[in-house]
Amino acid sequence: MHEPRARGVSLWLMPEGEVGGRLTALVASLAARLGTAPFPPHVTLLPGIEGVPDGEVLAVSRTLAGGLRPLAVRLVGAEGRDEPFRCLFARASADAPLVSAHAAASRAFGREPDPAFFPHLSLVYGALGAEVKERLAAELRSEACTAFAALRLHAWRTEGEVVAWREIGSFAFPPA
């Protein structure tokens, strides 16, 4: 199976604790079952930061994280699309704090907020047939309905194949 590739640095919100463990195990088991690459569960706040040295990305991310607060990320069911990084995913509720965090991250890196911002936590990367995605989405619907507290901003170098992705920094949000 052809593996999808990403670019630059991405800013993620990642589940921690028990929910993080469950979602990590779910992504890993789906990858083993389907022959796809496993990856850490995350909701992308801002993808594809390119042409900015890591030191500057980290400095901006640290400042950004200092201006955010912990936020609840609610996952509201499983679905699939014909897009490599949205092959099978749990949709995240586009609550005002999450949308505001995306807008703040966009502005911090000199971008306009994406009007098509679509928060989600991917479960499978790649390409699956429509019937397989439908069956898996139905099978995972209750498991994918969960919530987690995003407590940190994670900066990941997301260039090339998924197995090559690496975290370059992580910054705690100040308490609410």
SULHU-V891091 format. One record per residue. N is the residue number from 0. RES is the residue in one letter. PSI is psi in whole degrees, 0 to 359 (* if undefined). Layout:
BEGIN
[[N,RES,PSI] [N,RES,PSI]]
END
This chain:
BEGIN
[[0,M,133] [1,H,129] [2,E,133] [3,P,153] [4,R,145] [5,A,182] [6,R,153] [7,G,211] [8,V,142] [9,S,147] [10,L,127] [11,W,154] [12,L,128] [13,M,137] [14,P,144] [15,E,179] [16,G,215] [17,E,317] [18,V,318] [19,G,317] [20,G,316] [21,R,315] [22,L,324] [23,T,316] [24,A,321] [25,L,312] [26,V,316] [27,A,318] [28,S,322] [29,L,320] [30,A,316] [31,A,318] [32,R,323] [33,L,355] [34,G,33] [35,T,171] [36,A,133] [37,P,160] [38,F,160] [39,P,137] [40,P,138] [41,H,159] [42,V,122] [43,T,121] [44,L,321] [45,L,119] [46,P,166] [47,G,47] [48,I,113] [49,E,155] [50,G,17] [51,V,125] [52,P,148] [53,D,318] [54,G,320] [55,E,320] [56,V,316] [57,L,320] [58,A,314] [59,V,319] [60,S,320] [61,R,314] [62,T,316] [63,L,310] [64,A,323] [65,G,338] [66,G,358] [67,L,171] [68,R,157] [69,P,141] [70,L,149] [71,A,129] [72,V,117] [73,R,121] [74,L,129] [75,V,35] [76,G,163] [77,A,145] [78,E,174] [79,G,158] [80,R,167] [81,D,54] [82,E,132] [83,P,318] [84,F,1] [85,R,33] [86,C,307] [87,L,128] [88,F,164] [89,A,121] [90,R,136] [91,A,136] [92,S,128] [93,A,62] [94,D,155] [95,A,316] [96,P,324] [97,L,316] [98,V,320] [99,S,320] [100,A,320] [101,H,315] [102,A,317] [103,A,318] [104,A,318] [105,S,309] [106,R,322] [107,A,331] [108,F,23] [109,G,27] [110,R,161] [111,E,144] [112,P,142] [113,D,117] [114,P,341] [115,A,17] [116,F,126] [117,F,86] [118,P,134] [119,H,160] [120,L,109] [121,S,144] [122,L,329] [123,V,133] [124,Y,148] [125,G,216] [126,A,125] [127,L,153] [128,G,156] [129,A,318] [130,E,320] [131,V,315] [132,K,317] [133,E,314] [134,R,314] [135,L,319] [136,A,317] [137,A,318] [138,E,325] [139,L,358] [140,R,309] [141,S,324] [142,E,329] [143,A,351] [144,C,98] [145,T,182] [146,A,156] [147,F,156] [148,A,121] [149,A,115] [150,L,350] [151,R,157] [152,L,125] [153,H,131] [154,A,122] [155,W,132] [156,R,112] [157,T,52] [158,E,142] [159,G,207] [160,E,153] [161,V,320] [162,V,343] [163,A,353] [164,W,142] [165,R,141] [166,E,133] [167,I,348] [168,G,158] [169,S,133] [170,F,125] [171,A,144] [172,F,145] [173,P,153] [174,P,151] [175,A,*]]
END
